[in-house]
Amino acid sequence: MIRKYKESDYEALKEIWQTLGWPISTSDTKEEIQKLVEKKSRKYHWFTKIEGKVIGGVFGGYDGRRGLVHKLCITPKHQGKGYGKALMMALSLL
């Protein structure tokens, strides 16, 4: 199931980033992510793939002129199975 980000997804997504060795910057905090999600004019969204738990997500949007993808992550166990492609398709439907 793919759905929009919920604030309760943050810790699971942060854990995936850390597992992948990605640094957590000041713009990646729970509060900063929530601010971007709430800015409807920018259309930034996380879509999360759920299999009883969060296994990945994509964060990006469209500002009226260009599309942006900031982060796309899938747990190592679930990589190579088409989940990333499905998340990118969901993001493109914004």
Residue frames relative to the residue before (quaternion, step in Angstrom):
aa qw qx qy qz dx dy dz
M 1.0000 0.0000 0.0000 0.0000 0.00 0.00 0.00
I 0.1497 -0.7605 0.6262 0.0843 3.55 -0.97 0.86
R 0.0956 0.7874 -0.6013 0.0960 3.54 -0.91 0.94
K 0.6457 -0.5119 0.3926 0.4085 3.53 -1.31 0.16
Y 0.6485 -0.5346 0.4066 0.3583 3.50 -1.29 0.56
K 0.1102 -0.7254 0.6756 0.0723 3.50 -1.23 0.74
E 0.6135 -0.5804 0.3844 0.3727 3.56 -1.02 0.76
S 0.6302 0.5513 -0.3274 0.4379 3.59 1.11 -0.65
D 0.5789 0.5880 -0.3691 0.4276 3.64 1.26 -0.20
Y 0.4939 0.7278 -0.4094 0.2426 3.56 1.16 -0.58
E 0.6921 0.4911 -0.3095 0.4289 3.62 0.69 -0.98
A 0.6456 0.5092 -0.3240 0.4679 3.60 1.00 -0.76
L 0.6613 0.4926 -0.3077 0.4747 3.58 0.97 -0.82
K 0.6279 0.5274 -0.3320 0.4662 3.59 0.99 -0.80
E 0.6358 0.5272 -0.3248 0.4607 3.58 1.01 -0.79
I 0.6311 0.5133 -0.3324 0.4774 3.60 1.02 -0.76
W 0.6361 0.5254 -0.3358 0.4546 3.61 0.90 -0.89
Q 0.6787 0.4926 -0.2919 0.4598 3.57 0.90 -0.93
T 0.6196 0.5394 -0.3314 0.4640 3.60 1.04 -0.78
L 0.6969 0.4578 -0.2546 0.4898 3.57 1.08 -0.78
G 0.5079 -0.6778 0.4001 0.3500 3.58 1.29 -0.10
W 0.4222 0.7049 -0.4680 0.3255 3.58 1.22 0.39
P 0.4393 -0.6747 0.5141 0.2957 3.60 -0.96 0.77
I 0.3264 -0.7084 0.5881 0.2139 3.57 -1.15 0.65
S 0.1695 -0.8162 0.5475 0.0731 3.58 -0.37 1.23
T 0.6950 -0.4580 0.3403 0.4375 3.57 -1.29 0.10
S 0.6646 0.4809 -0.3177 0.4755 3.62 1.12 -0.45
D 0.6447 0.5225 -0.3143 0.4610 3.61 1.30 -0.06
T 0.4153 0.7063 -0.4847 0.3062 3.61 1.18 0.22
K 0.6761 -0.4909 0.3637 0.4118 3.55 -1.24 0.42
E 0.6767 0.5074 -0.2901 0.4477 3.57 0.94 -0.93
E 0.6786 0.4884 -0.2948 0.4626 3.60 0.94 -0.86
I 0.6237 0.5185 -0.3377 0.4776 3.58 1.02 -0.75
Q 0.6554 0.5165 -0.3156 0.4518 3.59 0.91 -0.87
K 0.6184 0.5421 -0.3442 0.4530 3.60 0.99 -0.76
L 0.6828 0.4818 -0.2930 0.4645 3.58 0.90 -0.90
V 0.6353 0.5306 -0.3301 0.4538 3.58 0.99 -0.79
E 0.6978 0.4840 -0.2663 0.4559 3.58 1.02 -0.79
K 0.5856 0.5634 -0.3787 0.4429 3.63 1.21 -0.25
K 0.2113 -0.8259 0.5128 0.1012 3.55 0.08 1.28
S 0.6040 0.5781 -0.3684 0.4065 3.60 1.08 -0.59
R 0.7089 0.4354 -0.2600 0.4902 3.60 1.12 -0.54
K 0.2703 -0.8037 0.4873 0.2087 3.60 1.22 -0.37
Y 0.2902 0.7337 -0.5535 0.2667 3.57 0.83 0.96
H 0.0764 0.8060 -0.5807 0.0857 3.58 -0.83 0.92
W 0.2666 -0.6671 0.6574 0.2276 3.48 -1.35 0.38
F 0.0959 -0.7193 0.6805 0.1012 3.49 -1.13 0.65
T 0.1396 -0.8134 0.5610 0.0641 3.55 -0.79 0.93
K 0.3276 -0.7110 0.5895 0.1993 3.50 -1.12 0.74
I 0.1203 -0.8191 0.5608 0.0129 3.55 -0.66 1.12
E 0.0292 0.7417 -0.6689 0.0397 3.53 -1.05 0.88
G 0.7339 -0.2634 0.1522 0.6073 3.53 0.87 1.03
K 0.7776 0.0257 -0.0215 0.6279 3.56 1.29 -0.36
V 0.6092 -0.5385 0.4202 0.4029 3.54 -1.27 0.25
I 0.0758 -0.8048 0.5878 0.0319 3.58 -0.81 0.99
G 0.8136 -0.0742 0.0308 0.5759 3.57 1.26 -0.02
G 0.0488 -0.8008 0.5958 0.0365 3.51 -1.29 0.09
V 0.1833 -0.7381 0.6330 0.1448 3.50 -1.35 0.27
F 0.1241 -0.7781 0.6146 0.0382 3.51 -1.02 0.89
G 0.3578 0.7160 -0.5289 0.2822 3.54 -0.59 1.12
G 0.0565 -0.8172 0.5724 0.0371 3.54 -1.19 -0.22
Y 0.4090 -0.6692 0.5691 0.2469 3.48 -1.36 -0.27
D 0.2327 -0.8125 0.5223 0.1132 3.59 -0.67 1.05
G 0.6738 -0.4737 0.2880 0.4885 3.58 1.25 0.26
R 0.7695 0.2791 -0.1517 0.5541 3.55 1.29 -0.32
R 0.8158 0.0177 0.0310 0.5773 3.55 0.95 -0.84
G 0.3996 -0.6943 0.5482 0.2404 3.51 -1.21 0.61
L 0.1154 -0.7935 0.5966 0.0340 3.55 -1.09 0.76
V 0.0911 -0.7413 0.6600 0.0813 3.55 -1.15 0.69
H 0.2159 -0.8081 0.5403 0.0922 3.55 -0.57 1.17
K 0.7938 -0.0594 0.0683 0.6014 3.56 0.93 -0.86
L 0.0127 0.7354 -0.6775 0.0070 3.50 -1.14 0.80
C 0.1077 0.8100 -0.5671 0.1031 3.57 -0.60 1.08
I 0.0468 -0.7431 0.6675 0.0081 3.49 -1.23 0.75
T 0.5288 -0.6195 0.4591 0.3548 3.59 -0.93 0.78
P 0.6188 -0.5727 0.3754 0.3850 3.61 -1.01 0.71
K 0.6369 0.5556 -0.3245 0.4248 3.60 0.98 -0.82
H 0.7632 0.3743 -0.1828 0.4939 3.59 1.08 -0.72
Q 0.4506 0.6930 -0.4578 0.3273 3.61 1.22 0.08
G 0.7853 0.3387 -0.2526 0.4526 3.55 -1.20 0.59
K 0.6321 0.5433 -0.3254 0.4466 3.58 1.26 0.26
G 0.6446 -0.5639 0.3127 0.4107 3.59 1.25 0.27
Y 0.4487 0.7039 -0.4556 0.3094 3.61 1.23 0.00
G 0.6349 0.5291 -0.3320 0.4547 3.60 0.98 -0.77
K 0.6400 0.5189 -0.3114 0.4734 3.56 0.99 -0.86
A 0.6545 0.5106 -0.3125 0.4618 3.59 0.94 -0.85
L 0.6529 0.5030 -0.3171 0.4692 3.59 1.00 -0.77
M 0.6479 0.5040 -0.3237 0.4706 3.59 0.98 -0.76
M 0.6201 0.5235 -0.3404 0.4749 3.60 1.04 -0.68
A 0.6505 0.5064 -0.3178 0.4685 3.60 0.94 -0.83
L 0.6454 0.5157 -0.3194 0.4641 3.57 0.97 -0.80
S 0.6649 0.5178 -0.3097 0.4403 3.59 0.96 -0.81
L 0.6497 0.5315 -0.3151 0.4429 3.60 1.21 -0.34
L 0.3511 0.7499 -0.4913 0.2701 3.61 1.25 0.13
